[in-house]
Amino acid sequence: MEEHDYNKYEDLIMKLDQDRAWLLENLDKGKWVEIREELAELERNISKLIIRFQESNFEN
């Protein structure tokens, strides 16, 4: 992977992690009660995606 591509992916992952943290914070505050389970599942999936990206970059 070229350095430029890697930086784009790294920026995207950083933004996703910020959005994931914001989502989790708001869920913890009790927002969106009617769709809480779906949003919690989304947060977990984003977290797994971030971890997979970080692990694959560590191996490379």
RAWOFEN-V821001 format. One record per pair of residues at least 24 apart in sequence whose ideal C-beta (glycine too) atoms are under 6 Angstrom apart, sorted by sequence separation. I is the first residue (numbers start at 1). J is the second residue. D is the distance in Angstrom with one decimal. If there is no record, write none. Layout:
I/J/D, I/J/D
This chain:
20/46/4.4, 16/46/5.8, 17/50/5.5, 13/50/5.7, 13/53/5.2
